[in-house]
Amino acid sequence: MKVCGFTFVRNAVKFDYPVLESIRSVLPLCDHFIINAGNSDDGTNDLLQLLNDPKVEIIHSVWNDALREGGQVLAIETNKAFDHIPAEYDWAIYIQADEVLQEDYHDNIRVAMKAYQHDSRVEGLLLKYTHFYGTYDYIANSRKWYRNEIRIIKNEKAIRSYKDAQGFRKEGRKLNVKAIDAYVYHYGWVKDPVHQKAKEKSFHKMWHNDEWIEKNIKEEELFDYSKVDSIQRFTGKHPQVMQNRIANKNWIVQLHPEMKRLSFKSKLLQLIEQITGYRLFEYKNYRKI
């Protein structure tokens, strides 16, 4: 069984992505790893050289900044990295630049990839998600945060990144997947308020025109983390590759988990979920088998 990881990244320094930690978190599972490095205007290319790992191959791409609808450029850049994986690899592990795989689940992933390597019914593996918010001490826990996503796929080029790189589809249909006990920690909402505000402004350009951004995005220097609807304190442990980054955190955000900003509908649906364990109306870009 041969496994290749892949990712894409652009302006990791400017927007403070934990891209090195992200890649290092999956390298133990991979025989090879493809990084699609976009046309950055910061020191991202130099940063990637710090990986200094013979498994890692860096390719280069120029993003089409004219694509300002639906975040489709993110899927395009994902596919460029995936298409670069040679046919000799059985599985492809996808990780985004703000995601880190918790190492405690490496063995579970290896067992699952081995078990379903030759099972043609299984096109991908579904992983669980924990979304951190504001600081490394809090996680977002409302219904709007997705609980699962496909991050491991068979190396079949008919599989394509979907919409704004939210999962994958094959010939337009949802992938047939097996859910496994493995967690991805999502740190996309953990940055100092200056970097988070800069990222927000940049990312909206992938979905909206300048007129929409001028109307809807306030000209502020700092991101307002108090707008979150529901958070709770994190009581687990962060991945080992994140320890230095966490120790060097240099910002303070005042968050209050006791304060909730939930509509009546959200409160009702959340109560039903707590009682039954079932999330009504959950969006699922996959088909469990």
N, C-alpha and C positions, 0 to 999 in steps of 0.2 A: 504494500500500500504506500503510495506516494502522495504527499500533501503539499500544496503551495498556498501561501497566504497572499493577500493583496489588499491594497488601500490606495487612496488618492489624497493629496493634500496641497494646499496653496496658502501662503501667508501664515504659516504656523507661528512665527515669532510675533507678528503684529497682533494676532488674535489669541495668543497664549494657549495654543493647543498642546495637550500632553502627547504629542505624536510619537516621541521616542518611547515613552512608557507604553503607549498603545501597541506599537509594533513589538516591543520586547515582551509584552504579555502573551503573545501568540507564537513567537519564534520557537519555543520548545516543542511545539506541535508540528512545525513545518520543516520540510526539506529544502524549501526555497521560499523567497518572499519578494513580491513585486510592489514597488512604490511608484505610483504615477505622480510625479512632482510637477505641479502646475507652474505657470509663469509668475512667480512671486516677485514682490518688490521689497522684500525684507531679506533676512538672512536664512531663509528656510533651507536652501540647498546646502549651505554650510552646516546647518544644524543636523541634517540627515546624515552627513558624513561622520558624525559622532557615533553612529551605530556601529561602524567598523566591524561588520559581521559578514563572512563570506557567503552566507545564505542570501543576503540582500542584494537585489538588483534594482537600480533606479532608472526609470525611463522618464522622458520629459514631454510635456504637453502644453499647448497654448489654449487657454479657455476662450470660448466664444462668449464674450461679455454682452453681446447683442441679444442673447437668449434671456428674456426677462419675464418668463411665464412658467409658473408651476415648478420652479426649481429644477427644470429638466437638465440643465448643464451638469448637475451633480450626478445624475444617472449616466450621462454621456461619459463623464470622466471615470466613473466606476467601471463601465463597460470597457473602456480603453485598457485599464489595468487587467481586468478579467481576460480579455482577448489575448493578452500577452502571455498567458500561462500556457506552456506547451501541453500537447495532448497526452504526454506520458504520465501526468498527474491525475490521480483518481478524484481527489477532493480539493476544494478551494475554500479557504477560510477568509472571510471578509471582515475587516475591522475598520471602523471610521476613526478619524484622527482625534476624536474626543471620547472614544470608548476604550475601556481596558477590561480584559478578560481576567476574572478572578482565578488565580492559579490553583486553588483548591479543587477545581473542576476539570483540570487537564486530563486526569485519568478517565473520568466519565466520558469526555469527548473522544478520547482515543478508542475506548471500548465501543462507543456508538458508531464511529466511522468504520471500525473493523467489522462490526456486526452487519452493517447495511451496505458495505462496499459493493457487493455483487447483487443487491436486491434492487431490481429495476423499478420497483414501485416507489422507492424512497428517493426523492430528488433533492432533499435538503434536510437540515436539522434545525430545529427551532430552539432558541435559547431564551432564557428569562432575563429581565432587565430591572435594574435599580437606577433611578434617576436622582442624582444629587443636585442640590439647589443652594446657591448663594455661598455656602461654605462646605467644607468636607464633613460637617457635623450634621447636616440635615438632608433629608430626602423628600421629594415631592410625592404625595400619595393620593392625589385625586384621580378621578376616572379619566381625565384627559391625557394622562401619561400612559403610553403603551406598555403593556406588560411582557410582551413576547415579540421576537422578530427573528427572521431567518438570517443566520450569519455563516452557515456552512452549507455549501451546495456541491452537487456533483459537477465535475468539469465537463459540462456539456454546453457548447456555445449557443445552443438554441435558448438557453436561459439568459434573461436580460434583466438588468437593473430596472426597477419600476418607479415611474413618476419622478420624485425628487430623491431617488436612491433609498426609498422606503421599501426594503425587501426586494424580492425578485419574482418574475413570472416567466412562463415558458409558452411561447406562441400565444400570448395574450391571456392565458389562464393561470390560476393560482397553482403554486407548487404543492405537491404531495409531500408532507414532511412528517418526521418523527420528533416529538417533543422530548428533550433530554434535560436532566438536572444539571444545569450549568448557567452561571450568571455572568452577564456583561454589566459593568458599572459605567454609566453614562455621566461624564463630567462636563458636558457642553454648557451647563448653566452654572458652573463654578469657576469664576474668574473675578479679578478685582473689578469694581464697577466701571472703570475707565475702559478696560479691554472688552467687557461685556457690551457696553454701549457701542463701541466701534464695530464689534461683530454684528450687532443688531442692524446697524445702518447698512453695512455691506451686504448682509444676507437678504435683506428686503429687496435689494436690487435684482435678485434672481427670481423674484415673484412679481414685482410691481414696477411701474414707470416712475419717473422723477416727480410727476405731479402728485401721485398717490403718496409717495414718501414724504414730500413736503407738507402734505395735509395731515398725515397720520402719525408721523414720527417726530416727537418733540426735539427741539434743538437743546439738548442737555448734554453735559459732559459725563455724567454718571448715570449708570443704569439703576432704576428703582426696583430693588428686589422685593419691596413690600407688597407688590401687586399680586403675589402668588396666592392661589386659592386655598391650598392646604399643604402643610408640611408636617413632618415628625422628625424627632431626633434619631440619628443613625446609631445603632447599638452593635453593629457587626465590626468586621475588620476590613481595612482597605487592602487591595493587592500589594504585594511586596514591592513591585516596581514603582509604586506611587509614594513610598514612604519619604523619600528625599523632597519631592515636590510639596508634599503636605507639610513637612517640617519647615520649609522655607516660605510658607504662605505669608504674605505681607499686607493683608488688608483685613478690615473688620467690617462685618455687616451685622446689624442688629435685626434678628429674626424672632418672631413670636409664634411658635407652633400652636399656642392656645387660641390664636385668632384665625378664624376661618372666613373665607369669602365664597361661600357656596350658595347657589340658588336653591330654592325649595325642591326643584326637580332633582338636582344633583344630590342633595341630602337624602331624598327618598330613595334614589337608585343606590346610593352608597349604603344605606341601611339595609336594603334588600340583599345587597352583595355580602354584607357582614353576617346576615342571618343564614343565607342559603349557600354562600361561597360561589355564586354564579353572577357574572357581570353581564347584565342585560344590555343589548344593543352594542356590544363591543365590536369594533372594527377589526377584522382578521384578514390579513392579506396572505392567507395560506390555508391549506386544507390538511388537517391532521388525519393520519391513517394509523 
